[in-house]
Amino acid sequence: MNTKVLTAHVPIPLAEKIDQIAARMERSRGWIVKQALSAWVDQEEERRRMTLEGMADVDAGQAIEHQSVLAWAESLSTDKPLAVPR
């Protein structure tokens, strides 16, 4: 696999935590950073996918009115909660 070196300035407390984790796991600092960055990128890609999916639902008219959701949420603390709005 080809690689590319990236440089970033991180606060000293964060760098120290990375070093502690690397030592505890007997891994390199680079391995720890690569794992963290990979997880963050995956999370951001999933967030974007879900956002686009939600926007497509709204554009298609597949949304629940705010007032319906609010009424349902408020009913959850009562003796007779409403059904989940659809």
C-alpha positions in Angstrom: 0.0 0.0 0.0 1.3 3.4 -0.9 1.4 5.9 2.0 1.6 9.6 2.4 3.0 11.5 5.4 0.7 14.0 7.0 1.8 16.5 9.6 -0.4 18.0 12.3 0.2 20.1 15.3 -1.6 18.7 18.3 -1.8 20.0 21.9 0.8 18.5 24.1 -1.8 16.9 26.5 -3.3 15.0 23.5 0.2 13.9 22.3 1.0 12.7 25.7 -2.2 10.7 25.9 -1.4 9.1 22.5 2.0 8.2 23.7 0.6 6.6 26.8 -1.9 4.6 24.8 0.8 3.5 22.4 3.0 2.3 25.2 0.1 0.5 26.9 -0.8 -1.2 23.7 2.8 -1.8 22.6 2.1 0.0 19.3 3.7 2.9 17.6 2.4 6.4 17.9 1.8 6.3 14.1 -0.3 3.2 14.4 -2.5 4.8 17.1 -3.0 8.0 15.1 -3.8 5.9 11.9 -6.4 3.9 13.8 -8.0 7.0 15.3 -8.0 8.9 11.9 -9.5 5.8 10.1 -12.3 5.6 12.7 -13.0 9.3 12.4 -13.2 9.2 8.6 -15.5 6.2 8.7 -17.8 8.1 11.2 -17.8 11.2 9.1 -18.6 9.3 5.9 -21.5 7.5 7.7 -22.8 10.9 9.1 -22.8 12.3 5.5 -24.6 9.2 4.1 -27.2 9.5 6.8 -27.6 13.2 6.3 -28.1 12.8 2.5 -30.6 9.9 3.2 -32.5 12.1 5.6 -32.6 15.0 3.2 -33.8 12.7 0.4 -36.6 11.6 2.7 -37.6 15.2 3.4 -37.6 16.0 -0.3 -39.8 12.9 -0.9 -42.3 14.1 1.7 -41.4 11.3 4.1 -41.1 13.3 7.3 -43.0 13.5 10.5 -44.3 16.9 11.7 -42.4 18.4 14.5 -45.6 18.9 16.6 -46.4 15.2 16.3 -43.0 14.2 17.6 -43.2 16.7 20.4 -46.6 15.6 21.4 -45.4 11.9 21.4 -42.3 12.8 23.4 -44.3 14.7 26.0 -46.8 11.8 26.3 -44.0 9.4 27.3 -44.1 10.7 30.9 -47.9 10.2 31.2 -50.0 7.2 32.1 -51.2 6.9 28.4 -48.3 7.5 26.0 -49.2 8.1 22.4 -48.2 5.7 19.7 -45.0 6.5 17.9 -45.8 8.9 15.1 -45.5 7.6 11.5 
